[in-house]
Amino acid sequence: MKRVYLASDLLDAQIAVDILAMRGIKTHIFNAHAAGGLGELAATQIWPEVWVEEDEDAKQARMLLEETHSAKDAGSKFCPQCGEENPGNFLSCWHCGQALV
């Protein structure tokens, strides 16, 4: 197992896990319930971590997450199925549901 992402909060970690799951990459979230340690531990020690089960998936997982984060600033995307314009951070078309990745 290898860590591929250090999330700022549990929601961010779950989004990363969902993105990787769509590509068939098996993951785990560590520190999901560590927020109670804030004050006793440094904030960075309780941040949720996303780990991949298979070491050989780590490079691809990091690349997918980097692409997703850079797409947040990408403006807009057009759906290949219906042609509808979607925000750059959308993974599927809001109109027809077709994958935009």
Secondary structure, 3 states (H helix, E strand, C coil): CEEEEECCCHHHHHHHHHHHHHCCCCEEEECCCHHHHECCECHHHHCCEEEECCHHHHHHHHHHHHHHHHHCCCCEEECCCCCCEEECCCCECCCCCCECC
